[in-house]
Amino acid sequence: MKNYCPRFTLRIPQEMLNKLGCIASNNGRTKNKEIEFLLKRHIAEYERLYGPLKKD
């Protein structure tokens, strides 16, 4: 099955990327999946505080 998620380029400092890699590895995820996990958690917290966001 093809992945239909849009691509997004993210520029972050190398040190932060290295640390993200360590965290992702400890959690059994890729760096990409770790970022996705963190974004989902942040969005859920935001919506808990301020209500649901529109889905475009």
PyMOL Python script that loads the backbone (N, CA, C, O; Angstrom):
from pymol import cmd

cmd.read_pdbstr("""\
ATOM      1  N   MET A   1       0.855  -1.190   0.000  1.00  0.00           N
ATOM      2  CA  MET A   1       0.000   0.000   0.000  1.00  0.00           C
ATOM      3  C   MET A   1       0.891   1.241   0.000  1.00  0.00           C
ATOM      4  O   MET A   1       1.831   1.338   0.790  1.00  0.00           O
ATOM      5  N   LYS A   2       0.598   2.169  -0.871  1.00  0.00           N
ATOM      6  CA  LYS A   2       1.373   3.405  -0.956  1.00  0.00           C
ATOM      7  C   LYS A   2       1.015   4.347   0.180  1.00  0.00           C
ATOM      8  O   LYS A   2      -0.112   4.361   0.676  1.00  0.00           O
ATOM      9  N   ASN A   3       2.003   5.130   0.574  1.00  0.00           N
ATOM     10  CA  ASN A   3       1.801   6.139   1.613  1.00  0.00           C
ATOM     11  C   ASN A   3       1.373   7.438   0.937  1.00  0.00           C
ATOM     12  O   ASN A   3       2.118   7.987   0.125  1.00  0.00           O
ATOM     13  N   TYR A   4       0.190   7.930   1.261  1.00  0.00           N
ATOM     14  CA  TYR A   4      -0.330   9.137   0.631  1.00  0.00           C
ATOM     15  C   TYR A   4      -0.174  10.375   1.507  1.00  0.00           C
ATOM     16  O   TYR A   4      -0.817  11.396   1.260  1.00  0.00           O
ATOM     17  N   CYS A   5       0.670  10.293   2.520  1.00  0.00           N
ATOM     18  CA  CYS A   5       0.915  11.466   3.363  1.00  0.00           C
ATOM     19  C   CYS A   5       1.784  12.459   2.606  1.00  0.00           C
ATOM     20  O   CYS A   5       2.740  12.064   1.938  1.00  0.00           O
ATOM     21  N   PRO A   6       1.463  13.738   2.703  1.00  0.00           N
ATOM     22  CA  PRO A   6       2.311  14.735   2.042  1.00  0.00           C
ATOM     23  C   PRO A   6       3.685  14.792   2.703  1.00  0.00           C
ATOM     24  O   PRO A   6       3.826  14.525   3.896  1.00  0.00           O
ATOM     25  N   ARG A   7       4.676  15.137   1.923  1.00  0.00           N
ATOM     26  CA  ARG A   7       6.031  15.286   2.450  1.00  0.00           C
ATOM     27  C   ARG A   7       6.208  16.701   2.995  1.00  0.00           C
ATOM     28  O   ARG A   7       5.621  17.662   2.498  1.00  0.00           O
ATOM     29  N   PHE A   8       7.035  16.792   4.033  1.00  0.00           N
ATOM     30  CA  PHE A   8       7.299  18.082   4.665  1.00  0.00           C
ATOM     31  C   PHE A   8       8.768  18.105   5.078  1.00  0.00           C
ATOM     32  O   PHE A   8       9.219  17.230   5.818  1.00  0.00           O
ATOM     33  N   THR A   9       9.504  19.086   4.610  1.00  0.00           N
ATOM     34  CA  THR A   9      10.912  19.208   4.963  1.00  0.00           C
ATOM     35  C   THR A   9      11.036  19.996   6.261  1.00  0.00           C
ATOM     36  O   THR A   9      10.442  21.062   6.417  1.00  0.00           O
ATOM     37  N   LEU A  10      11.816  19.453   7.182  1.00  0.00           N
ATOM     38  CA  LEU A  10      12.017  20.087   8.479  1.00  0.00           C
ATOM     39  C   LEU A  10      13.504  20.334   8.665  1.00  0.00           C
ATOM     40  O   LEU A  10      14.311  19.413   8.533  1.00  0.00           O
ATOM     41  N   ARG A  11      13.864  21.553   8.966  1.00  0.00           N
ATOM     42  CA  ARG A  11      15.263  21.887   9.234  1.00  0.00           C
ATOM     43  C   ARG A  11      15.428  22.081  10.728  1.00  0.00           C
ATOM     44  O   ARG A  11      14.792  22.947  11.329  1.00  0.00           O
ATOM     45  N   ILE A  12      16.302  21.255  11.331  1.00  0.00           N
ATOM     46  CA  ILE A  12      16.583  21.374  12.759  1.00  0.00           C
ATOM     47  C   ILE A  12      18.084  21.211  12.969  1.00  0.00           C
ATOM     48  O   ILE A  12      18.759  20.590  12.149  1.00  0.00           O
ATOM     49  N   PRO A  13      18.612  21.762  14.057  1.00  0.00           N
ATOM     50  CA  PRO A  13      20.043  21.630  14.334  1.00  0.00           C
ATOM     51  C   PRO A  13      20.455  20.155  14.468  1.00  0.00           C
ATOM     52  O   PRO A  13      19.676  19.320  14.930  1.00  0.00           O
ATOM     53  N   GLN A  14      21.681  19.857  14.061  1.00  0.00           N
ATOM     54  CA  GLN A  14      22.184  18.484  14.085  1.00  0.00           C
ATOM     55  C   GLN A  14      22.125  17.879  15.483  1.00  0.00           C
ATOM     56  O   GLN A  14      21.756  16.715  15.639  1.00  0.00           O
ATOM     57  N   GLU A  15      22.484  18.658  16.501  1.00  0.00           N
ATOM     58  CA  GLU A  15      22.459  18.141  17.872  1.00  0.00           C
ATOM     59  C   GLU A  15      21.052  17.694  18.271  1.00  0.00           C
ATOM     60  O   GLU A  15      20.880  16.650  18.900  1.00  0.00           O
ATOM     61  N   MET A  16      20.057  18.485  17.905  1.00  0.00           N
ATOM     62  CA  MET A  16      18.679  18.137  18.211  1.00  0.00           C
ATOM     63  C   MET A  16      18.257  16.882  17.450  1.00  0.00           C
ATOM     64  O   MET A  16      17.568  16.023  18.000  1.00  0.00           O
ATOM     65  N   LEU A  17      18.665  16.775  16.198  1.00  0.00           N
ATOM     66  CA  LEU A  17      18.351  15.594  15.394  1.00  0.00           C
ATOM     67  C   LEU A  17      18.984  14.346  16.011  1.00  0.00           C
ATOM     68  O   LEU A  17      18.354  13.289  16.058  1.00  0.00           O
ATOM     69  N   ASN A  18      20.227  14.467  16.483  1.00  0.00           N
ATOM     70  CA  ASN A  18      20.896  13.341  17.132  1.00  0.00           C
ATOM     71  C   ASN A  18      20.152  12.906  18.394  1.00  0.00           C
ATOM     72  O   ASN A  18      19.967  11.712  18.634  1.00  0.00           O
ATOM     73  N   LYS A  19      19.732  13.872  19.191  1.00  0.00           N
ATOM     74  CA  LYS A  19      18.997  13.560  20.419  1.00  0.00           C
ATOM     75  C   LYS A  19      17.647  12.935  20.090  1.00  0.00           C
ATOM     76  O   LYS A  19      17.213  11.995  20.755  1.00  0.00           O
ATOM     77  N   LEU A  20      16.991  13.456  19.068  1.00  0.00           N
ATOM     78  CA  LEU A  20      15.725  12.881  18.630  1.00  0.00           C
ATOM     79  C   LEU A  20      15.915  11.429  18.208  1.00  0.00           C
ATOM     80  O   LEU A  20      15.076  10.577  18.500  1.00  0.00           O
ATOM     81  N   GLY A  21      17.017  11.151  17.523  1.00  0.00           N
ATOM     82  CA  GLY A  21      17.316   9.783  17.108  1.00  0.00           C
ATOM     83  C   GLY A  21      17.474   8.855  18.299  1.00  0.00           C
ATOM     84  O   GLY A  21      16.996   7.721  18.263  1.00  0.00           O
ATOM     85  N   CYS A  22      18.134   9.311  19.352  1.00  0.00           N
ATOM     86  CA  CYS A  22      18.292   8.500  20.573  1.00  0.00           C
ATOM     87  C   CYS A  22      16.936   8.226  21.227  1.00  0.00           C
ATOM     88  O   CYS A  22      16.646   7.097  21.622  1.00  0.00           O
ATOM     89  N   ILE A  23      16.116   9.260  21.335  1.00  0.00           N
ATOM     90  CA  ILE A  23      14.789   9.106  21.941  1.00  0.00           C
ATOM     91  C   ILE A  23      13.943   8.153  21.114  1.00  0.00           C
ATOM     92  O   ILE A  23      13.295   7.258  21.657  1.00  0.00           O
ATOM     93  N   ALA A  24      13.950   8.343  19.808  1.00  0.00           N
ATOM     94  CA  ALA A  24      13.165   7.485  18.918  1.00  0.00           C
ATOM     95  C   ALA A  24      13.605   6.034  19.048  1.00  0.00           C
ATOM     96  O   ALA A  24      12.771   5.133  19.141  1.00  0.00           O
ATOM     97  N   SER A  25      14.904   5.808  19.056  1.00  0.00           N
ATOM     98  CA  SER A  25      15.439   4.453  19.188  1.00  0.00           C
ATOM     99  C   SER A  25      15.009   3.821  20.508  1.00  0.00           C
ATOM    100  O   SER A  25      14.618   2.654  20.541  1.00  0.00           O
ATOM    101  N   ASN A  26      15.080   4.580  21.584  1.00  0.00           N
ATOM    102  CA  ASN A  26      14.656   4.068  22.898  1.00  0.00           C
ATOM    103  C   ASN A  26      13.168   3.727  22.923  1.00  0.00           C
ATOM    104  O   ASN A  26      12.743   2.848  23.674  1.00  0.00           O
ATOM    105  N   ASN A  27      12.385   4.412  22.112  1.00  0.00           N
ATOM    106  CA  ASN A  27      10.939   4.174  22.041  1.00  0.00           C
ATOM    107  C   ASN A  27      10.558   3.186  20.941  1.00  0.00           C
ATOM    108  O   ASN A  27       9.376   2.909  20.738  1.00  0.00           O
ATOM    109  N   GLY A  28      11.552   2.654  20.233  1.00  0.00           N
ATOM    110  CA  GLY A  28      11.274   1.676  19.177  1.00  0.00           C
ATOM    111  C   GLY A  28      10.618   2.288  17.954  1.00  0.00           C
ATOM    112  O   GLY A  28       9.839   1.630  17.264  1.00  0.00           O
ATOM    113  N   ARG A  29      10.936   3.565  17.681  1.00  0.00           N
ATOM    114  CA  ARG A  29      10.348   4.266  16.540  1.00  0.00           C
ATOM    115  C   ARG A  29      11.446   4.857  15.676  1.00  0.00           C
ATOM    116  O   ARG A  29      12.588   5.002  16.111  1.00  0.00           O
ATOM    117  N   THR A  30      11.087   5.195  14.445  1.00  0.00           N
ATOM    118  CA  THR A  30      11.978   5.966  13.595  1.00  0.00           C
ATOM    119  C   THR A  30      11.898   7.421  14.034  1.00  0.00           C
ATOM    120  O   THR A  30      10.993   7.795  14.779  1.00  0.00           O
ATOM    121  N   LYS A  31      12.829   8.235  13.584  1.00  0.00           N
ATOM    122  CA  LYS A  31      12.770   9.672  13.901  1.00  0.00           C
ATOM    123  C   LYS A  31      11.475  10.268  13.359  1.00  0.00           C
ATOM    124  O   LYS A  31      10.841  11.083  14.029  1.00  0.00           O
ATOM    125  N   ASN A  32      11.084   9.874  12.169  1.00  0.00           N
ATOM    126  CA  ASN A  32       9.857  10.389  11.572  1.00  0.00           C
ATOM    127  C   ASN A  32       8.635  10.030  12.429  1.00  0.00           C
ATOM    128  O   ASN A  32       7.787  10.883  12.691  1.00  0.00           O
ATOM    129  N   LYS A  33       8.549   8.772  12.862  1.00  0.00           N
ATOM    130  CA  LYS A  33       7.407   8.346  13.684  1.00  0.00           C
ATOM    131  C   LYS A  33       7.441   9.000  15.063  1.00  0.00           C
ATOM    132  O   LYS A  33       6.393   9.263  15.652  1.00  0.00           O
ATOM    133  N   GLU A  34       8.637   9.261  15.574  1.00  0.00           N
ATOM    134  CA  GLU A  34       8.753   9.958  16.864  1.00  0.00           C
ATOM    135  C   GLU A  34       8.213  11.380  16.738  1.00  0.00           C
ATOM    136  O   GLU A  34       7.478  11.842  17.611  1.00  0.00           O
ATOM    137  N   ILE A  35       8.568  12.069  15.669  1.00  0.00           N
ATOM    138  CA  ILE A  35       8.054  13.424  15.439  1.00  0.00           C
ATOM    139  C   ILE A  35       6.538  13.385  15.285  1.00  0.00           C
ATOM    140  O   ILE A  35       5.835  14.229  15.841  1.00  0.00           O
ATOM    141  N   GLU A  36       6.032  12.409  14.532  1.00  0.00           N
ATOM    142  CA  GLU A  36       4.580  12.268  14.353  1.00  0.00           C
ATOM    143  C   GLU A  36       3.895  12.029  15.699  1.00  0.00           C
ATOM    144  O   GLU A  36       2.854  12.624  15.977  1.00  0.00           O
ATOM    145  N   PHE A  37       4.469  11.169  16.530  1.00  0.00           N
ATOM    146  CA  PHE A  37       3.930  10.893  17.865  1.00  0.00           C
ATOM    147  C   PHE A  37       3.874  12.173  18.706  1.00  0.00           C
ATOM    148  O   PHE A  37       2.863  12.465  19.343  1.00  0.00           O
ATOM    149  N   LEU A  38       4.977  12.930  18.698  1.00  0.00           N
ATOM    150  CA  LEU A  38       5.042  14.159  19.489  1.00  0.00           C
ATOM    151  C   LEU A  38       4.039  15.203  18.996  1.00  0.00           C
ATOM    152  O   LEU A  38       3.408  15.892  19.797  1.00  0.00           O
ATOM    153  N   LEU A  39       3.897  15.313  17.688  1.00  0.00           N
ATOM    154  CA  LEU A  39       2.927  16.267  17.138  1.00  0.00           C
ATOM    155  C   LEU A  39       1.498  15.873  17.496  1.00  0.00           C
ATOM    156  O   LEU A  39       0.693  16.730  17.859  1.00  0.00           O
ATOM    157  N   LYS A  40       1.177  14.596  17.398  1.00  0.00           N
ATOM    158  CA  LYS A  40      -0.173  14.139  17.765  1.00  0.00           C
ATOM    159  C   LYS A  40      -0.466  14.447  19.228  1.00  0.00           C
ATOM    160  O   LYS A  40      -1.558  14.902  19.569  1.00  0.00           O
ATOM    161  N   ARG A  41       0.525  14.195  20.097  1.00  0.00           N
ATOM    162  CA  ARG A  41       0.356  14.457  21.527  1.00  0.00           C
ATOM    163  C   ARG A  41       0.164  15.957  21.778  1.00  0.00           C
ATOM    164  O   ARG A  41      -0.676  16.356  22.585  1.00  0.00           O
ATOM    165  N   HIS A  42       0.945  16.775  21.084  1.00  0.00           N
ATOM    166  CA  HIS A  42       0.830  18.227  21.255  1.00  0.00           C
ATOM    167  C   HIS A  42      -0.528  18.737  20.756  1.00  0.00           C
ATOM    168  O   HIS A  42      -1.162  19.564  21.412  1.00  0.00           O
ATOM    169  N   ILE A  43      -0.964  18.252  19.614  1.00  0.00           N
ATOM    170  CA  ILE A  43      -2.266  18.661  19.070  1.00  0.00           C
ATOM    171  C   ILE A  43      -3.399  18.243  20.003  1.00  0.00           C
ATOM    172  O   ILE A  43      -4.326  19.018  20.236  1.00  0.00           O
ATOM    173  N   ALA A  44      -3.330  17.026  20.537  1.00  0.00           N
ATOM    174  CA  ALA A  44      -4.369  16.554  21.461  1.00  0.00           C
ATOM    175  C   ALA A  44      -4.424  17.440  22.702  1.00  0.00           C
ATOM    176  O   ALA A  44      -5.510  17.776  23.175  1.00  0.00           O
ATOM    177  N   GLU A  45      -3.267  17.820  23.230  1.00  0.00           N
ATOM    178  CA  GLU A  45      -3.225  18.689  24.405  1.00  0.00           C
ATOM    179  C   GLU A  45      -3.785  20.079  24.075  1.00  0.00           C
ATOM    180  O   GLU A  45      -4.535  20.652  24.865  1.00  0.00           O
ATOM    181  N   TYR A  46      -3.425  20.606  22.931  1.00  0.00           N
ATOM    182  CA  TYR A  46      -3.938  21.905  22.499  1.00  0.00           C
ATOM    183  C   TYR A  46      -5.467  21.863  22.389  1.00  0.00           C
ATOM    184  O   TYR A  46      -6.157  22.760  22.872  1.00  0.00           O
ATOM    185  N   GLU A  47      -5.984  20.815  21.750  1.00  0.00           N
ATOM    186  CA  GLU A  47      -7.437  20.702  21.585  1.00  0.00           C
ATOM    187  C   GLU A  47      -8.143  20.472  22.923  1.00  0.00           C
ATOM    188  O   GLU A  47      -9.282  20.901  23.107  1.00  0.00           O
ATOM    189  N   ARG A  48      -7.479  19.807  23.841  1.00  0.00           N
ATOM    190  CA  ARG A  48      -8.062  19.624  25.164  1.00  0.00           C
ATOM    191  C   ARG A  48      -8.234  20.972  25.857  1.00  0.00           C
ATOM    192  O   ARG A  48      -9.235  21.206  26.534  1.00  0.00           O
ATOM    193  N   LEU A  49      -7.255  21.853  25.685  1.00  0.00           N
ATOM    194  CA  LEU A  49      -7.305  23.162  26.324  1.00  0.00           C
ATOM    195  C   LEU A  49      -8.207  24.159  25.595  1.00  0.00           C
ATOM    196  O   LEU A  49      -8.911  24.943  26.232  1.00  0.00           O
ATOM    197  N   TYR A  50      -8.185  24.126  24.263  1.00  0.00           N
ATOM    198  CA  TYR A  50      -8.834  25.182  23.481  1.00  0.00           C
ATOM    199  C   TYR A  50      -9.961  24.712  22.568  1.00  0.00           C
ATOM    200  O   TYR A  50     -10.563  25.528  21.870  1.00  0.00           O
ATOM    201  N   GLY A  51     -10.250  23.451  22.559  1.00  0.00           N
ATOM    202  CA  GLY A  51     -11.316  22.928  21.713  1.00  0.00           C
ATOM    203  C   GLY A  51     -10.769  22.417  20.387  1.00  0.00           C
ATOM    204  O   GLY A  51      -9.633  22.702  20.008  1.00  0.00           O
ATOM    205  N   PRO A  52     -11.600  21.662  19.700  1.00  0.00           N
ATOM    206  CA  PRO A  52     -11.177  21.019  18.451  1.00  0.00           C
ATOM    207  C   PRO A  52     -10.785  22.030  17.378  1.00  0.00           C
ATOM    208  O   PRO A  52     -11.380  23.100  17.251  1.00  0.00           O
ATOM    209  N   LEU A  53      -9.782  21.662  16.625  1.00  0.00           N
ATOM    210  CA  LEU A  53      -9.359  22.453  15.467  1.00  0.00           C
ATOM    211  C   LEU A  53     -10.125  21.982  14.241  1.00  0.00           C
ATOM    212  O   LEU A  53     -10.551  20.829  14.169  1.00  0.00           O
ATOM    213  N   LYS A  54     -10.294  22.873  13.289  1.00  0.00           N
ATOM    214  CA  LYS A  54     -10.948  22.502  12.037  1.00  0.00           C
ATOM    215  C   LYS A  54     -10.081  21.522  11.277  1.00  0.00           C
ATOM    216  O   LYS A  54      -8.856  21.649  11.265  1.00  0.00           O
ATOM    217  N   LYS A  55     -10.703  20.554  10.646  1.00  0.00           N
ATOM    218  CA  LYS A  55      -9.987  19.624   9.760  1.00  0.00           C
ATOM    219  C   LYS A  55     -10.261  20.058   8.335  1.00  0.00           C
ATOM    220  O   LYS A  55     -11.386  19.954   7.845  1.00  0.00           O
ATOM    221  N   ASP A  56      -9.223  20.545   7.674  1.00  0.00           N
ATOM    222  CA  ASP A  56      -9.392  21.014   6.293  1.00  0.00           C
ATOM    223  C   ASP A  56      -9.269  19.880   5.317  1.00  0.00           C
ATOM    224  O   ASP A  56      -9.384  20.089   4.110  1.00  0.00           O
TER     225      ASP A  56
END
""", "prot")
cmd.dss("prot")
cmd.show_as("cartoon", "prot")
cmd.util.cbc("prot")
cmd.orient("prot")
